[in-house]
Each structure stands twice: as structure tokens, then as C-alpha cells.
Amino acid sequence: MIGLLGKKIGQTRVYDESGQVVSVTVVLAGPNRVLQKKTEETDGYNAIQLGFDDQKESRINKPMTGHFLKQGKSTAVKRIKEFRDYTIDVNPGDTVGPNIFAAGDYIDAIGSTKGKGFQGVVKRYNYAGGPGSHGQKGFRRRPGSIAAGSTPGWVDKGKKMPGHMGQRQRTVQNLKIVQIREDDNLILVQGAIPGANGDYVIIRESKKKPKKS
């Protein structure tokens, strides 16, 4: 399993090898710094810890400052992600970038969806709402009945109701890499990735379509 921390930059269109226009999402995926290497002997499992996007040292607490110094570099990062069973042999202090992938590889993109705030059931769950005529007043965008009266006498858990919409972690699988622009640390991915422009995302090797060795 290989992966990177990145930042969603935006969307555009490019031409593929056959001359067809492809809609892509641009991801800034590096450089990622290797902060820690875990092994079965020391930690009970194999993993590496990657850091991405420099952070002001004044905004880092003392435990994290010590963690960064322990790896040989004092530069703080904004995002840290641990990848288990990393198939590339790296050590603390090394950097990895988009060149670990290649055009044609398939990846899974993990990100947080856009926050929509407090929304009603029509927007949140695509409810049809009530009728707009025949004596109905004030029920156009309401859910209607949410439970029975005497039996059971309560609202079932998980009932679709108005509430906070968005800002949930979502994974989009089997997205194809169209281009790798190593000099700019960019990955151009065919299709959409969860989140707004500027949000952090995780790009990992597709579990269903792994990278060919």
C-alpha cells in the first residue's frame, strides 16, 4: 500500500493520449516528509508517518515539536497521516512525492465533503415535501409524520430529520490518474474528489485495482 497527503487545488480539463478531453481534479501531492518509521519489533506493526504542508513553529505544542526534532528536522507540518504496510522503503527525513504513482494507475481519494450547515429534509435527503395546494399551509418543505402515536410512542433512532449537512469523510474509489507533473508535485485525477478547493485529501493506492508491480 502506498499513499500521499495532498491538497485539492481545483478542476480543469486536459487532453489524454488519444486526444480526448478529460475532466480532472488537480491535487498538490507533495513533497511529503517521512516523520517516523514503525516496525513490528518496536511498535508491533509496520507503518510510516507522513507530514505535509509546512506550519509555523509557534503554532505547534511542545510534544509535537519534540516529535519533529526527534526525526532530525525541526520544520513543523500541518497534516500528519500514517500509512500501514508501506511498500516503498523509506526512512525518517526522506521525502516522497507524486512520482510514486504513474499515469494510468488507479487511486482512492479520501476527503471531507463540503459543509452545508443546518438544512431541512428536502435538501438533506431529497424529500418531496408536502403538496402545495388542497388546503395545505406551511407543510411544503416538511417531512410529514415522523412516528406513530401510542405505539411505539417514540421516534426511531436514525430517522432522517433536519440537521447538519456535509463535512463527512467520504472515499471515492478507483479514480484514474491522467497525468503526473513531478516538477510541480501535481497529480491530475480523472473525476471528482470530495471537498472544496484548498481542502486536504488523502491519495492512496486503489484497494480494488492495486498498482501493478
LINDA-V763207 format. One record per residue. N is the residue number from 1. RES is the residue in one small letter. SS is DSSP state (hx for helix, st for strand, lp for the rest). BURIAL is 1 if it has 9 or more other C-alpha atoms within 8 Angstrom, else 0. D_LAST is the distance of its C-alpha to the last C-alpha in whole Angstrom. Layout:
N,RES,SS,BURIAL,D_LAST + N,RES,SS,BURIAL,D_LAST
This chain:
1,m,lp,1,11 + 2,i,lp,1,12 + 3,g,st,1,15 + 4,l,st,1,18 + 5,l,st,1,22 + 6,g,st,1,23 + 7,k,st,1,27 + 8,k,st,1,27 + 9,i,st,1,29 + 10,g,st,1,30 + 11,q,st,0,30 + 12,t,st,0,30 + 13,r,st,0,29 + 14,v,st,0,27 + 15,y,st,1,27 + 16,d,lp,1,23 + 17,e,lp,0,22 + 18,s,lp,0,25 + 19,g,lp,0,28 + 20,q,lp,0,28 + 21,v,st,0,29 + 22,v,st,1,26 + 23,s,st,1,27 + 24,v,st,1,25 + 25,t,st,1,25 + 26,v,st,1,25 + 27,v,st,1,24 + 28,l,st,1,24 + 29,a,lp,1,21 + 30,g,lp,1,22 + 31,p,lp,1,23 + 32,n,st,1,22 + 33,r,st,1,24 + 34,v,st,1,22 + 35,l,st,1,26 + 36,q,st,1,25 + 37,k,st,1,23 + 38,k,st,1,23 + 39,t,lp,1,23 + 40,e,lp,0,24 + 41,e,lp,0,27 + 42,t,lp,0,28 + 43,d,lp,0,27 + 44,g,lp,0,26 + 45,y,lp,1,23 + 46,n,lp,1,20 + 47,a,st,1,20 + 48,i,st,1,20 + 49,q,st,1,23 + 50,l,st,1,22 + 51,g,st,1,25 + 52,f,st,1,26 + 53,d,st,0,29 + 54,d,st,0,32 + 55,q,st,1,35 + 56,k,lp,0,39 + 57,e,hx,0,39 + 58,s,hx,0,43 + 59,r,hx,0,41 + 60,i,lp,1,39 + 61,n,lp,0,41 + 62,k,hx,0,41 + 63,p,hx,0,39 + 64,m,hx,0,36 + 65,t,hx,1,37 + 66,g,hx,0,37 + 67,h,hx,0,33 + 68,f,hx,1,33 + 69,l,hx,1,35 + 70,k,hx,0,33 + 71,q,lp,1,30 + 72,g,lp,0,32 + 73,k,lp,0,32 + 74,s,lp,0,35 + 75,t,lp,0,33 + 76,a,st,1,33 + 77,v,st,1,31 + 78,k,st,1,32 + 79,r,st,0,29 + 80,i,st,1,27 + 81,k,st,0,24 + 82,e,st,0,22 + 83,f,st,1,19 + 84,r,st,1,18 + 85,d,lp,0,15 + 86,y,lp,1,14 + 87,t,lp,0,10 + 88,i,lp,0,11 + 89,d,lp,0,14 + 90,v,lp,0,17 + 91,n,lp,0,21 + 92,p,lp,1,24 + 93,g,lp,1,25 + 94,d,lp,0,22 + 95,t,st,0,21 + 96,v,st,1,18 + 97,g,lp,1,18 + 98,p,hx,1,17 + 99,n,hx,0,14 + 100,i,hx,0,12 + 101,f,lp,0,11 + 102,a,lp,1,12 + 103,a,lp,1,14 + 104,g,lp,0,13 + 105,d,lp,1,11 + 106,y,st,1,13 + 107,i,st,1,15 + 108,d,st,1,18 + 109,a,st,1,21 + 110,i,st,1,23 + 111,g,st,1,27 + 112,s,st,1,30 + 113,t,lp,1,32 + 114,k,lp,1,35 + 115,g,lp,0,39 + 116,k,lp,1,41 + 117,g,st,0,44 + 118,f,st,0,46 + 119,q,st,1,46 + 120,g,lp,1,48 + 121,v,hx,1,47 + 122,v,hx,1,47 + 123,k,hx,0,45 + 124,r,hx,1,43 + 125,y,hx,0,43 + 126,n,lp,0,44 + 127,y,lp,1,47 + 128,a,lp,0,50 + 129,g,lp,1,53 + 130,g,lp,1,56 + 131,p,lp,0,58 + 132,g,lp,0,60 + 133,s,lp,0,63 + 134,h,lp,0,66 + 135,g,lp,0,67 + 136,q,lp,1,64 + 137,k,lp,0,64 + 138,g,lp,0,61 + 139,f,lp,1,59 + 140,r,lp,1,57 + 141,r,lp,1,54 + 142,r,lp,1,54 + 143,p,lp,1,52 + 144,g,lp,0,55 + 145,s,lp,0,56 + 146,i,lp,0,53 + 147,a,lp,0,55 + 148,a,lp,1,58 + 149,g,lp,0,61 + 150,s,lp,0,63 + 151,t,lp,0,60 + 152,p,lp,0,58 + 153,g,lp,0,59 + 154,w,lp,0,56 + 155,v,lp,0,53 + 156,d,lp,0,50 + 157,k,lp,0,47 + 158,g,lp,0,44 + 159,k,lp,0,46 + 160,k,lp,0,45 + 161,m,lp,0,48 + 162,p,lp,1,48 + 163,g,st,0,46 + 164,h,st,0,43 + 165,m,st,1,41 + 166,g,lp,1,37 + 167,q,lp,1,36 + 168,r,lp,0,33 + 169,q,st,0,30 + 170,r,st,1,28 + 171,t,st,1,24 + 172,v,st,1,23 + 173,q,st,1,20 + 174,n,st,1,17 + 175,l,st,1,18 + 176,k,st,1,17 + 177,i,st,1,16 + 178,v,st,1,19 + 179,q,st,1,19 + 180,i,st,1,18 + 181,r,st,1,21 + 182,e,hx,1,20 + 183,d,hx,0,24 + 184,d,hx,0,25 + 185,n,lp,1,22 + 186,l,st,1,22 + 187,i,st,1,20 + 188,l,st,1,21 + 189,v,st,1,20 + 190,q,st,1,22 + 191,g,lp,1,25 + 192,a,lp,0,26 + 193,i,lp,1,26 + 194,p,lp,1,28 + 195,g,lp,1,31 + 196,a,lp,0,33 + 197,n,lp,0,32 + 198,g,lp,0,32 + 199,d,lp,1,31 + 200,y,st,1,28 + 201,v,st,1,25 + 202,i,st,1,21 + 203,i,st,1,18 + 204,r,st,1,15 + 205,e,st,1,12 + 206,s,lp,1,13 + 207,k,lp,0,14 + 208,k,lp,0,15 + 209,k,lp,1,12 + 210,p,lp,1,9 + 211,k,lp,0,6 + 212,k,lp,0,4 + 213,s,lp,0,0
